[in-house]
Amino acid sequence: MSASSVVVGIDVAKTHVDVAVLGAQLEAQRFDNQAEAHSALAAALKPLDVALVVMEATGGYETELACALQAAGLPVAVVNPRQARDFAKSMGRLAKTDAVDARMLAEFAAVLLRREDLARFLRPLADPQQQWLAALVTRRRQLLAMLLAERQRLQITPKGLHPSIEAIVAAIKAQLDEIEGQMVGHVREHFTELDRLLQSVSGIGPVASATLIAELPELGRLNRREIAALAGLAPMANDSGSSKGRRRIQGGRFDVRRVLYMAALTASRRNPVVKAFYERLIAAGKCPKVALVACMRKLLTTLNAMVRTRTVWHADHRSAAKT
């Protein structure tokens, strides 16, 4: 890191945030995790010519702060907590306090700043419409988890209690219908063109489109390798010396992979290009699961090319995904 590169690490809690700065004379500080304090923090960091701010994803507690800093023109990366903790362990930092974590995140920012693929770590600025869509998608996911839990309980609960569980299941289904209606309506109102592009691909329906718009705002902004890695669909090498291990996918955004799995499953049967690709892999001896994951990646890179060029699906996109 050059002497002029200033990096910031922010440890986010429910009620407060701890801030550590490297490359500038600014003592570690604690701010309240609320809008007025976010503005004060942005004002304190703005004169420092900050090259990168890093914070962990904390289930939503970091969202408003990240948006406030981005609105002030600061580059923000929201990283997976496991990545941050693994980095801390690799540096021999076993102690864990809010101040220590903030310092560690600043050191992590200094490392990320030297990476050629830094752009894939930077979080795009989310407008209010995107934030609301993300909230709707998250709520739908929560309701689905609740529905699954109640249905599983139904199998092991005495029959005398079934009416109670069935009443809850009916209520959850009603809420699901309501949330899905709001989600689809919001997409049509605010993301009409992007939704049209995504749904022009056989296999991408309203729910998949809404999820991709909400959970993968980087779509169309990265190259095919970066977008695949971000979603956790890039095969990772596992070689050592003369040993050649099996390539596997790992990490990335689970919810994006989940909707792409269902989309690829449909596309492998109905989309001519994806179907031909899937059948070619099966004929080459690939097992169905490996072939389907390859279809997921092909589908994602194609969607990425379509969004970048603002063109709807057509058969020629078998080559567009290579860009």
C-alpha positions in Angstrom: 0.0 0.0 0.0 1.4 3.4 -1.0 1.8 6.1 1.5 -1.1 8.0 0.0 -3.5 5.1 0.1 -5.9 5.5 3.0 -8.0 2.5 3.9 -10.8 2.1 6.5 -12.1 -0.9 8.4 -15.5 -0.7 10.1 -16.8 -3.2 12.6 -20.6 -3.0 12.6 -22.8 -3.9 15.6 -26.5 -3.3 16.1 -26.1 -0.1 18.1 -22.7 1.2 17.2 -19.8 0.9 14.7 -16.0 1.0 15.4 -13.8 2.6 12.8 -10.1 2.1 12.2 -8.1 4.1 9.6 -4.7 3.2 8.1 -2.6 5.7 6.1 -3.9 8.8 7.8 -3.7 10.4 11.2 -7.1 9.6 12.6 -7.6 7.7 15.9 -9.9 4.8 16.2 -13.4 6.0 17.0 -16.9 4.6 17.8 -20.1 6.0 16.2 -23.7 5.2 16.9 -25.3 3.0 14.2 -27.9 5.5 13.2 -28.4 8.0 10.3 -27.1 11.1 12.0 -23.9 9.4 13.1 -23.5 7.9 9.6 -23.4 11.4 8.2 -20.9 12.4 10.8 -18.6 9.5 9.9 -18.9 10.2 6.2 -17.9 13.8 6.9 -14.9 12.7 9.0 -13.7 10.3 6.2 -14.4 12.5 3.2 -11.3 14.8 3.6 -8.9 11.8 3.9 -9.1 10.7 0.2 -10.1 7.2 1.3 -9.2 4.5 -1.3 -11.4 1.7 0.2 -13.8 1.1 3.1 -14.3 -2.5 4.2 -17.0 -3.8 6.5 -18.6 -7.2 7.1 -22.1 -8.3 6.1 -24.0 -8.4 9.4 -27.5 -9.4 8.4 -28.6 -5.9 7.4 -27.1 -3.8 10.2 -24.5 -2.5 7.8 -26.8 -1.6 4.9 -27.7 2.0 5.8 -24.1 2.9 6.7 -22.8 1.4 3.5 -25.3 3.4 1.5 -24.5 6.6 3.4 -20.8 6.2 2.8 -21.3 5.4 -0.9 -23.6 8.5 -1.3 -20.7 10.5 0.1 -18.5 9.2 -2.8 -16.5 6.6 -0.7 -15.8 3.1 -2.3 -17.3 0.5 0.0 -16.7 -3.3 0.0 -19.1 -5.4 2.1 -17.3 -8.8 2.7 -18.3 -12.2 3.9 -17.6 -12.5 7.7 -15.9 -15.8 7.1 -13.4 -14.2 4.7 -12.6 -11.5 7.2 -12.2 -14.0 10.1 -10.0 -16.3 8.0 -7.8 -13.3 7.1 -7.5 -12.4 10.8 -6.5 -16.0 11.7 -3.9 -16.0 8.9 -2.4 -12.9 10.4 -2.2 -14.4 13.8 -5.0 -12.2 15.3 -6.8 -14.6 17.6 -8.2 -12.0 20.0 -11.6 -10.6 19.0 -13.0 -7.3 20.1 -14.8 -4.6 18.2 -11.7 -2.4 18.0 -9.5 -5.3 17.0 -12.0 -6.4 14.3 -12.1 -2.8 12.9 -8.3 -2.7 12.7 -8.2 -6.1 11.1 -10.8 -5.0 8.5 -8.6 -2.0 7.7 -5.6 -4.3 7.1 -7.8 -6.5 5.0 -8.8 -3.4 3.0 -5.1 -2.7 2.3 -4.7 -6.2 0.8 -7.9 -5.9 -1.3 -6.7 -2.6 -2.6 -3.8 -4.3 -4.3 -5.9 -6.9 -6.1 -6.6 -6.6 -9.8 -10.2 -7.8 -9.3 -11.0 -5.2 -6.7 -14.1 -4.1 -8.6 -15.9 -7.3 -7.8 -15.6 -6.6 -4.1 -17.1 -3.1 -4.4 -20.7 -2.8 -3.6 -22.8 -0.9 -6.2 -24.8 2.0 -4.7 -28.3 0.7 -4.0 -31.1 3.2 -4.6 -34.3 3.1 -2.4 -36.1 1.0 -5.0 -33.4 -1.7 -5.0 -33.3 -1.7 -1.2 -37.0 -2.3 -1.0 -36.9 -5.0 -3.6 -34.1 -6.7 -1.6 -36.2 -6.5 1.5 -39.2 -8.1 -0.3 -37.0 -10.9 -1.6 -35.5 -11.5 1.8 -39.0 -11.6 3.4 -40.2 -14.1 0.8 -37.2 -16.3 1.6 -38.0 -16.1 5.3 -41.6 -17.1 4.7 -40.5 -20.1 2.6 -38.2 -21.2 5.5 -41.1 -20.9 7.9 -43.5 -22.8 5.6 -41.0 -25.6 5.2 -40.5 -25.8 9.0 -44.3 -26.0 9.7 -44.7 -28.7 7.0 -41.9 -30.8 8.6 -43.6 -30.4 12.0 -46.8 -31.7 10.6 -45.2 -35.0 9.9 -44.1 -35.6 13.5 -46.9 -33.9 15.4 -50.0 -35.7 16.8 -53.0 -35.5 14.6 -54.9 -33.5 17.3 -52.5 -30.6 16.7 -52.7 -30.7 12.9 -55.4 -28.0 12.8 -53.0 -25.6 14.6 -50.2 -26.2 12.2 -52.5 -26.1 9.1 -53.8 -22.7 10.2 -50.2 -21.4 10.4 -49.4 -22.9 7.0 -52.5 -21.2 5.5 -51.5 -17.9 7.0 -47.9 -18.2 5.7 -49.2 -19.1 2.2 -51.4 -16.0 2.2 -48.4 -13.8 3.2 -46.3 -15.4 0.5 -48.9 -14.5 -2.1 -49.0 -11.0 -0.8 -45.2 -10.6 -0.8 -44.8 -12.1 -4.2 -47.5 -9.8 -5.6 -45.7 -6.8 -4.1 -42.4 -8.1 -5.4 -43.6 -8.6 -9.0 -45.4 -5.2 -9.0 -42.4 -3.4 -7.7 -40.2 -4.9 -10.4 -42.6 -4.0 -13.1 -42.8 -0.4 -11.8 -39.1 0.3 -11.3 -37.1 -2.3 -13.2 -39.3 -2.8 -16.3 -36.5 -2.9 -18.9 -34.1 -5.1 -16.8 -36.9 -7.5 -16.0 -37.8 -7.7 -19.7 -34.3 -8.6 -20.6 -34.0 -11.3 -17.9 -37.3 -12.9 -18.6 -36.6 -13.1 -22.3 -34.5 -16.1 -21.4 -36.5 -19.4 -21.1 -36.0 -20.5 -17.5 -36.1 -17.1 -15.9 -39.5 -16.3 -14.4 -40.7 -13.4 -12.3 -39.3 -14.6 -9.0 -35.9 -15.5 -10.5 -35.8 -12.1 -12.2 -36.6 -10.2 -9.0 -34.1 -12.2 -7.0 -31.3 -11.5 -9.5 -32.1 -7.8 -9.6 -32.1 -7.6 -5.8 -29.3 -9.9 -4.9 -26.9 -9.4 -7.9 -26.8 -5.7 -8.7 -23.3 -6.3 -10.2 -25.0 -8.1 -13.2 -23.7 -6.5 -16.4 -20.9 -4.6 -14.7 -18.3 -7.4 -14.4 -16.8 -9.8 -16.9 -17.9 -13.4 -17.2 -15.2 -14.8 -14.8 -15.8 -12.2 -12.2 -19.6 -12.6 -12.2 -19.3 -16.4 -12.0 -16.9 -16.1 -9.0 -19.2 -13.6 -7.3 -22.1 -16.1 -7.5 -19.9 -19.0 -6.5 -20.1 -20.8 -9.9 -16.5 -20.6 -10.9 -14.8 -24.0 -10.6 -11.9 -23.8 -8.0 -8.7 -25.7 -8.7 -7.5 -28.2 -6.0 -4.0 -29.1 -7.3 -0.8 -29.7 -5.3 2.4 -31.0 -6.9 1.6 -33.9 -9.2 -1.8 -34.3 -7.6 -4.7 -33.0 -9.7 -7.8 -32.6 -7.4 -11.4 -32.4 -8.5 -12.6 -28.9 -9.4 -15.5 -27.7 -7.2 -17.6 -24.6 -6.8 -17.8 -22.9 -3.4 -18.6 -19.7 -1.6 -20.4 -16.9 -3.4 -24.1 -15.9 -3.0 -26.2 -18.8 -2.1 -29.5 -17.3 -2.9 -28.4 -16.4 -6.4 -27.2 -19.9 -7.0 -30.5 -21.3 -5.7 -32.6 -19.4 -8.3 -30.1 -20.2 -11.0 -30.3 -23.9 -10.2 -34.1 -23.9 -10.8 -33.7 -21.7 -13.8 -31.0 -24.0 -15.3 -33.1 -27.0 -14.6 -35.9 -25.5 -16.6 -33.6 -24.2 -19.3 -31.9 -27.6 -19.8 -35.3 -28.9 -20.9 -36.9 -26.0 -22.7 -34.1 -23.5 -23.8 -32.6 -24.8 -27.1 -29.1 -23.5 -26.5 -28.9 -24.6 -22.9 -30.5 -27.9 -23.6 -28.0 -28.6 -26.4 -25.1 -27.6 -24.1 -26.4 -29.9 -21.3 -26.9 -32.9 -23.7 -23.4 -32.4 -25.1 -21.9 -32.5 -21.6 -23.9 -35.6 -20.7 -22.7 -37.3 -23.9 -19.1 -36.4 -23.0 -19.5 -38.4 -19.8 -20.2 -35.6 -17.3 -22.6 -36.6 -14.5 -26.0 -34.7 -14.5 -25.1 -32.5 -11.5 -21.9 -31.3 -13.0 -23.6 -30.7 -16.3 -26.3 -28.7 -14.6 -23.8 -26.5 -12.7 -22.1 -25.8 -16.0 -25.5 -24.8 -17.4 -26.0 -22.5 -14.4 -22.7 -20.8 -15.1 -23.5 -20.5 -18.9 -26.9 -19.0 -18.0 -25.4 -16.5 -15.7 -22.7 -15.4 -18.1 -25.2 -15.1 -20.8 -27.5 -12.9 -18.6 -24.5 -10.8 -17.7 -23.7 -10.2 -21.4 -27.3 -9.4 -22.2 -27.6 -6.8 -19.4 -24.3 -5.2 -20.3 -25.3 -4.9 -24.0 -29.0 -4.3 -23.3 -30.1 -6.9 -25.7 -32.8 -9.5 -25.2 -32.2 -13.3 -25.6 -31.5 -14.8 -28.9 -29.8 -17.9 -30.1 -26.6 -16.1 -30.9 -26.0 -15.5 -27.2 -24.2 -18.8 -27.1 -21.2 -16.7 -28.2 -22.1 -13.5 -26.3 -21.4 -15.3 -23.0 -17.7 -15.5 -23.9 -17.2 -11.7 -23.6 
